[in-house]
Amino acid sequence: MTHELWLVRHGETEWSRDGKHTSVTDLPLTENGTEVARSLAEKLGGIDFDLVLSSPRIRARHTAELAGFGDAEIDDDLVEWAYGDYEGITTKEIRRTVPGWTVWTHPSPGGESEAEVATRLDRVVARALATPGRTLAFAHGHSLPALAARWLGLPASAGRMFRLDTATISVLGHHRETPVILRWNA
């Protein structure tokens, strides 16, 4: 049985546009984010999915609805990496006090650790592998690259190597029995 895990990052929000870290803050899509998310329906419309999941955040759920998947199952394991005290501020602002900071390499006070993120994303990988065929997941800019890393058997922090723009589609699968990236940031 071939398993594929299709990943869709939510459409643009005001904070994603402005580079502010957004995990628990529940922001709507911008007008542009709505328009681009709507265009995903054509790209995903002819594909059969055996399981469709979404982060509970409104930006992911609305992207799923606009893409034609309003019946997506909410999965709390798909939430964004929790930034804690860094919620709502930019990397540039954080680096004023923590030089070189990234979510991938440094702790986020009051937020999630890499191990915590990996644990919950491993559950998403297990669900996708237990589902025959294709799984589609709508989520976020750090959680999805970390999910790809876990699919590949890498630490969640290896997600730093996978740039992911808003309202893009990525596909994970296998070459023979080896987990691979079939398409990224398309």
ChimeraX commands (.cxc) that place a marker at each C-alpha (Angstrom):
marker #1 position 0.00,0.00,0.00 radius 0.5
marker #1 position 1.29,3.44,-0.94 radius 0.5
marker #1 position 0.92,6.11,1.73 radius 0.5
marker #1 position 1.11,9.80,0.93 radius 0.5
marker #1 position 0.86,12.74,3.30 radius 0.5
marker #1 position -0.19,15.96,1.57 radius 0.5
marker #1 position 0.57,19.16,3.49 radius 0.5
marker #1 position -1.09,22.53,2.96 radius 0.5
marker #1 position 0.05,25.61,4.84 radius 0.5
marker #1 position -2.75,28.02,5.63 radius 0.5
marker #1 position -3.26,31.21,3.62 radius 0.5
marker #1 position -1.70,34.52,4.56 radius 0.5
marker #1 position -2.66,36.25,7.82 radius 0.5
marker #1 position -1.65,39.72,8.91 radius 0.5
marker #1 position 0.99,38.26,11.20 radius 0.5
marker #1 position 2.39,35.75,8.69 radius 0.5
marker #1 position 2.65,38.60,6.19 radius 0.5
marker #1 position 4.48,40.74,8.76 radius 0.5
marker #1 position 6.80,37.97,10.04 radius 0.5
marker #1 position 5.25,37.78,13.53 radius 0.5
marker #1 position 5.30,34.39,15.26 radius 0.5
marker #1 position 1.75,33.07,15.45 radius 0.5
marker #1 position 0.86,29.91,17.32 radius 0.5
marker #1 position -2.09,30.25,19.70 radius 0.5
marker #1 position -3.34,33.64,18.50 radius 0.5
marker #1 position -6.30,32.83,16.27 radius 0.5
marker #1 position -6.05,35.25,13.34 radius 0.5
marker #1 position -8.22,35.26,10.22 radius 0.5
marker #1 position -6.86,35.14,6.69 radius 0.5
marker #1 position -6.18,38.42,4.93 radius 0.5
marker #1 position -8.10,39.24,1.76 radius 0.5
marker #1 position -5.09,38.02,-0.23 radius 0.5
marker #1 position -4.85,34.90,1.95 radius 0.5
marker #1 position -8.50,34.14,1.27 radius 0.5
marker #1 position -8.10,34.56,-2.48 radius 0.5
marker #1 position -5.01,32.35,-2.68 radius 0.5
marker #1 position -6.53,29.70,-0.38 radius 0.5
marker #1 position -9.58,29.59,-2.65 radius 0.5
marker #1 position -7.28,28.79,-5.60 radius 0.5
marker #1 position -6.20,25.58,-3.81 radius 0.5
marker #1 position -9.60,24.04,-4.62 radius 0.5
marker #1 position -8.66,23.68,-8.28 radius 0.5
marker #1 position -5.28,22.16,-7.42 radius 0.5
marker #1 position -6.68,19.64,-4.93 radius 0.5
marker #1 position -10.15,19.07,-6.39 radius 0.5
marker #1 position -9.48,16.02,-8.55 radius 0.5
marker #1 position -7.54,14.11,-5.92 radius 0.5
marker #1 position -9.08,11.48,-3.64 radius 0.5
marker #1 position -8.06,11.70,0.01 radius 0.5
marker #1 position -8.76,8.94,2.51 radius 0.5
marker #1 position -8.28,11.19,5.55 radius 0.5
marker #1 position -8.42,15.00,5.76 radius 0.5
marker #1 position -7.12,16.73,8.89 radius 0.5
marker #1 position -6.83,20.34,9.99 radius 0.5
marker #1 position -5.27,22.24,12.82 radius 0.5
marker #1 position -8.02,23.72,15.01 radius 0.5
marker #1 position -6.79,27.28,14.33 radius 0.5
marker #1 position -9.20,29.35,12.24 radius 0.5
marker #1 position -6.54,30.19,9.62 radius 0.5
marker #1 position -6.02,26.48,8.87 radius 0.5
marker #1 position -9.72,25.56,9.08 radius 0.5
marker #1 position -10.72,28.44,6.78 radius 0.5
marker #1 position -8.02,27.46,4.28 radius 0.5
marker #1 position -9.39,23.89,4.32 radius 0.5
marker #1 position -12.94,25.17,3.74 radius 0.5
marker #1 position -11.89,27.44,0.87 radius 0.5
marker #1 position -9.95,24.56,-0.69 radius 0.5
marker #1 position -13.10,22.43,-0.64 radius 0.5
marker #1 position -12.47,20.45,2.54 radius 0.5
marker #1 position -14.85,22.01,5.04 radius 0.5
marker #1 position -15.41,18.56,6.56 radius 0.5
marker #1 position -11.76,18.20,7.61 radius 0.5
marker #1 position -11.32,16.44,10.96 radius 0.5
marker #1 position -9.80,18.73,13.60 radius 0.5
marker #1 position -6.53,17.33,14.95 radius 0.5
marker #1 position -4.94,19.21,17.85 radius 0.5
marker #1 position -1.59,17.58,17.03 radius 0.5
marker #1 position -1.37,19.84,13.94 radius 0.5
marker #1 position -1.27,23.14,15.86 radius 0.5
marker #1 position 1.66,25.46,15.28 radius 0.5
marker #1 position 4.84,25.16,17.35 radius 0.5
marker #1 position 3.97,27.12,20.52 radius 0.5
marker #1 position 6.19,30.21,20.73 radius 0.5
marker #1 position 5.31,31.10,24.33 radius 0.5
marker #1 position 6.68,34.54,25.24 radius 0.5
marker #1 position 7.66,35.11,21.60 radius 0.5
marker #1 position 4.05,35.01,20.37 radius 0.5
marker #1 position 3.28,38.00,18.18 radius 0.5
marker #1 position 6.84,39.27,17.77 radius 0.5
marker #1 position 9.32,38.92,14.94 radius 0.5
marker #1 position 12.62,37.05,14.81 radius 0.5
marker #1 position 14.39,40.40,14.42 radius 0.5
marker #1 position 12.84,41.61,17.70 radius 0.5
marker #1 position 13.76,38.38,19.53 radius 0.5
marker #1 position 17.35,38.57,18.28 radius 0.5
marker #1 position 17.81,41.95,19.98 radius 0.5
marker #1 position 18.06,40.01,23.25 radius 0.5
marker #1 position 18.87,36.48,21.99 radius 0.5
marker #1 position 21.36,36.78,19.09 radius 0.5
marker #1 position 20.98,34.07,16.46 radius 0.5
marker #1 position 17.61,32.88,17.83 radius 0.5
marker #1 position 15.44,30.56,15.74 radius 0.5
marker #1 position 12.58,28.34,16.85 radius 0.5
marker #1 position 14.62,25.43,15.45 radius 0.5
marker #1 position 17.76,26.03,17.51 radius 0.5
marker #1 position 16.80,27.91,20.68 radius 0.5
marker #1 position 14.18,27.53,23.38 radius 0.5
marker #1 position 11.05,29.68,23.38 radius 0.5
marker #1 position 10.34,30.67,27.00 radius 0.5
marker #1 position 6.87,29.45,27.93 radius 0.5
marker #1 position 6.58,27.62,24.59 radius 0.5
marker #1 position 7.08,24.08,23.36 radius 0.5
marker #1 position 10.32,22.18,23.20 radius 0.5
marker #1 position 11.45,20.35,20.09 radius 0.5
marker #1 position 10.77,17.04,21.87 radius 0.5
marker #1 position 7.17,18.06,22.64 radius 0.5
marker #1 position 6.57,19.10,19.03 radius 0.5
marker #1 position 8.10,15.85,17.74 radius 0.5
marker #1 position 5.93,13.74,20.05 radius 0.5
marker #1 position 2.67,15.18,18.78 radius 0.5
marker #1 position 3.75,15.24,15.13 radius 0.5
marker #1 position 4.80,11.59,15.40 radius 0.5
marker #1 position 1.13,10.85,16.16 radius 0.5
marker #1 position 0.16,12.57,12.88 radius 0.5
marker #1 position 2.72,10.47,10.97 radius 0.5
marker #1 position 1.35,7.31,12.63 radius 0.5
marker #1 position -2.22,8.25,11.63 radius 0.5
marker #1 position -1.15,8.86,8.03 radius 0.5
marker #1 position 0.70,5.54,7.87 radius 0.5
marker #1 position -2.31,3.73,9.36 radius 0.5
marker #1 position -4.57,5.21,6.67 radius 0.5
marker #1 position -4.42,3.44,3.33 radius 0.5
marker #1 position -3.79,5.92,0.53 radius 0.5
marker #1 position -3.63,9.70,0.89 radius 0.5
marker #1 position -3.89,11.89,3.97 radius 0.5
marker #1 position -4.30,15.67,3.59 radius 0.5
marker #1 position -3.31,17.99,6.45 radius 0.5
marker #1 position -3.89,21.75,6.76 radius 0.5
marker #1 position -1.57,23.42,9.26 radius 0.5
marker #1 position 1.25,25.92,9.79 radius 0.5
marker #1 position 4.64,27.29,8.75 radius 0.5
marker #1 position 6.77,25.60,11.42 radius 0.5
marker #1 position 4.65,22.58,12.34 radius 0.5
marker #1 position 4.47,21.31,8.75 radius 0.5
marker #1 position 8.23,21.42,8.04 radius 0.5
marker #1 position 8.76,19.72,11.42 radius 0.5
marker #1 position 6.15,17.13,10.39 radius 0.5
marker #1 position 8.05,16.53,7.13 radius 0.5
marker #1 position 11.25,16.03,9.12 radius 0.5
marker #1 position 9.54,13.46,11.35 radius 0.5
marker #1 position 8.13,11.66,8.26 radius 0.5
marker #1 position 11.72,11.39,7.00 radius 0.5
marker #1 position 12.95,10.05,10.36 radius 0.5
marker #1 position 14.82,13.27,11.19 radius 0.5
marker #1 position 14.68,15.43,14.32 radius 0.5
marker #1 position 11.88,18.01,14.24 radius 0.5
marker #1 position 14.56,20.73,14.12 radius 0.5
marker #1 position 15.58,19.49,10.64 radius 0.5
marker #1 position 12.39,21.22,9.48 radius 0.5
marker #1 position 14.54,24.37,9.38 radius 0.5
marker #1 position 15.79,23.14,6.00 radius 0.5
marker #1 position 12.31,23.18,4.44 radius 0.5
marker #1 position 11.07,26.67,3.61 radius 0.5
marker #1 position 7.28,26.73,3.45 radius 0.5
marker #1 position 5.28,29.63,2.05 radius 0.5
marker #1 position 1.61,30.31,2.77 radius 0.5
marker #1 position -1.06,28.45,0.79 radius 0.5
marker #1 position 1.39,25.96,-0.71 radius 0.5
marker #1 position 1.10,22.22,-1.26 radius 0.5
marker #1 position 3.77,19.69,-0.34 radius 0.5
marker #1 position 3.63,15.91,-0.70 radius 0.5
marker #1 position 5.44,13.25,1.32 radius 0.5
marker #1 position 5.57,9.64,0.22 radius 0.5
marker #1 position 7.92,6.72,-0.29 radius 0.5
marker #1 position 10.46,5.53,-2.82 radius 0.5
marker #1 position 10.18,1.81,-2.32 radius 0.5
marker #1 position 10.19,1.67,1.50 radius 0.5
marker #1 position 12.17,4.87,2.09 radius 0.5
marker #1 position 10.22,7.97,3.20 radius 0.5
marker #1 position 10.83,10.84,0.76 radius 0.5
marker #1 position 9.61,14.28,-0.26 radius 0.5
marker #1 position 7.70,13.97,-3.53 radius 0.5
marker #1 position 6.92,17.70,-3.88 radius 0.5
marker #1 position 7.73,20.70,-1.71 radius 0.5
marker #1 position 6.42,24.27,-1.38 radius 0.5
marker #1 position 4.50,24.07,-4.68 radius 0.5
marker link #1:1,2 radius 0.2
marker link #1:2,3 radius 0.2
marker link #1:3,4 radius 0.2
marker link #1:4,5 radius 0.2
marker link #1:5,6 radius 0.2
marker link #1:6,7 radius 0.2
marker link #1:7,8 radius 0.2
marker link #1:8,9 radius 0.2
marker link #1:9,10 radius 0.2
marker link #1:10,11 radius 0.2
marker link #1:11,12 radius 0.2
marker link #1:12,13 radius 0.2
marker link #1:13,14 radius 0.2
marker link #1:14,15 radius 0.2
marker link #1:15,16 radius 0.2
marker link #1:16,17 radius 0.2
marker link #1:17,18 radius 0.2
marker link #1:18,19 radius 0.2
marker link #1:19,20 radius 0.2
marker link #1:20,21 radius 0.2
marker link #1:21,22 radius 0.2
marker link #1:22,23 radius 0.2
marker link #1:23,24 radius 0.2
marker link #1:24,25 radius 0.2
marker link #1:25,26 radius 0.2
marker link #1:26,27 radius 0.2
marker link #1:27,28 radius 0.2
marker link #1:28,29 radius 0.2
marker link #1:29,30 radius 0.2
marker link #1:30,31 radius 0.2
marker link #1:31,32 radius 0.2
marker link #1:32,33 radius 0.2
marker link #1:33,34 radius 0.2
marker link #1:34,35 radius 0.2
marker link #1:35,36 radius 0.2
marker link #1:36,37 radius 0.2
marker link #1:37,38 radius 0.2
marker link #1:38,39 radius 0.2
marker link #1:39,40 radius 0.2
marker link #1:40,41 radius 0.2
marker link #1:41,42 radius 0.2
marker link #1:42,43 radius 0.2
marker link #1:43,44 radius 0.2
marker link #1:44,45 radius 0.2
marker link #1:45,46 radius 0.2
marker link #1:46,47 radius 0.2
marker link #1:47,48 radius 0.2
marker link #1:48,49 radius 0.2
marker link #1:49,50 radius 0.2
marker link #1:50,51 radius 0.2
marker link #1:51,52 radius 0.2
marker link #1:52,53 radius 0.2
marker link #1:53,54 radius 0.2
marker link #1:54,55 radius 0.2
marker link #1:55,56 radius 0.2
marker link #1:56,57 radius 0.2
marker link #1:57,58 radius 0.2
marker link #1:58,59 radius 0.2
marker link #1:59,60 radius 0.2
marker link #1:60,61 radius 0.2
marker link #1:61,62 radius 0.2
marker link #1:62,63 radius 0.2
marker link #1:63,64 radius 0.2
marker link #1:64,65 radius 0.2
marker link #1:65,66 radius 0.2
marker link #1:66,67 radius 0.2
marker link #1:67,68 radius 0.2
marker link #1:68,69 radius 0.2
marker link #1:69,70 radius 0.2
marker link #1:70,71 radius 0.2
marker link #1:71,72 radius 0.2
marker link #1:72,73 radius 0.2
marker link #1:73,74 radius 0.2
marker link #1:74,75 radius 0.2
marker link #1:75,76 radius 0.2
marker link #1:76,77 radius 0.2
marker link #1:77,78 radius 0.2
marker link #1:78,79 radius 0.2
marker link #1:79,80 radius 0.2
marker link #1:80,81 radius 0.2
marker link #1:81,82 radius 0.2
marker link #1:82,83 radius 0.2
marker link #1:83,84 radius 0.2
marker link #1:84,85 radius 0.2
marker link #1:85,86 radius 0.2
marker link #1:86,87 radius 0.2
marker link #1:87,88 radius 0.2
marker link #1:88,89 radius 0.2
marker link #1:89,90 radius 0.2
marker link #1:90,91 radius 0.2
marker link #1:91,92 radius 0.2
marker link #1:92,93 radius 0.2
marker link #1:93,94 radius 0.2
marker link #1:94,95 radius 0.2
marker link #1:95,96 radius 0.2
marker link #1:96,97 radius 0.2
marker link #1:97,98 radius 0.2
marker link #1:98,99 radius 0.2
marker link #1:99,100 radius 0.2
marker link #1:100,101 radius 0.2
marker link #1:101,102 radius 0.2
marker link #1:102,103 radius 0.2
marker link #1:103,104 radius 0.2
marker link #1:104,105 radius 0.2
marker link #1:105,106 radius 0.2
marker link #1:106,107 radius 0.2
marker link #1:107,108 radius 0.2
marker link #1:108,109 radius 0.2
marker link #1:109,110 radius 0.2
marker link #1:110,111 radius 0.2
marker link #1:111,112 radius 0.2
marker link #1:112,113 radius 0.2
marker link #1:113,114 radius 0.2
marker link #1:114,115 radius 0.2
marker link #1:115,116 radius 0.2
marker link #1:116,117 radius 0.2
marker link #1:117,118 radius 0.2
marker link #1:118,119 radius 0.2
marker link #1:119,120 radius 0.2
marker link #1:120,121 radius 0.2
marker link #1:121,122 radius 0.2
marker link #1:122,123 radius 0.2
marker link #1:123,124 radius 0.2
marker link #1:124,125 radius 0.2
marker link #1:125,126 radius 0.2
marker link #1:126,127 radius 0.2
marker link #1:127,128 radius 0.2
marker link #1:128,129 radius 0.2
marker link #1:129,130 radius 0.2
marker link #1:130,131 radius 0.2
marker link #1:131,132 radius 0.2
marker link #1:132,133 radius 0.2
marker link #1:133,134 radius 0.2
marker link #1:134,135 radius 0.2
marker link #1:135,136 radius 0.2
marker link #1:136,137 radius 0.2
marker link #1:137,138 radius 0.2
marker link #1:138,139 radius 0.2
marker link #1:139,140 radius 0.2
marker link #1:140,141 radius 0.2
marker link #1:141,142 radius 0.2
marker link #1:142,143 radius 0.2
marker link #1:143,144 radius 0.2
marker link #1:144,145 radius 0.2
marker link #1:145,146 radius 0.2
marker link #1:146,147 radius 0.2
marker link #1:147,148 radius 0.2
marker link #1:148,149 radius 0.2
marker link #1:149,150 radius 0.2
marker link #1:150,151 radius 0.2
marker link #1:151,152 radius 0.2
marker link #1:152,153 radius 0.2
marker link #1:153,154 radius 0.2
marker link #1:154,155 radius 0.2
marker link #1:155,156 radius 0.2
marker link #1:156,157 radius 0.2
marker link #1:157,158 radius 0.2
marker link #1:158,159 radius 0.2
marker link #1:159,160 radius 0.2
marker link #1:160,161 radius 0.2
marker link #1:161,162 radius 0.2
marker link #1:162,163 radius 0.2
marker link #1:163,164 radius 0.2
marker link #1:164,165 radius 0.2
marker link #1:165,166 radius 0.2
marker link #1:166,167 radius 0.2
marker link #1:167,168 radius 0.2
marker link #1:168,169 radius 0.2
marker link #1:169,170 radius 0.2
marker link #1:170,171 radius 0.2
marker link #1:171,172 radius 0.2
marker link #1:172,173 radius 0.2
marker link #1:173,174 radius 0.2
marker link #1:174,175 radius 0.2
marker link #1:175,176 radius 0.2
marker link #1:176,177 radius 0.2
marker link #1:177,178 radius 0.2
marker link #1:178,179 radius 0.2
marker link #1:179,180 radius 0.2
marker link #1:180,181 radius 0.2
marker link #1:181,182 radius 0.2
marker link #1:182,183 radius 0.2
marker link #1:183,184 radius 0.2
marker link #1:184,185 radius 0.2
marker link #1:185,186 radius 0.2
view
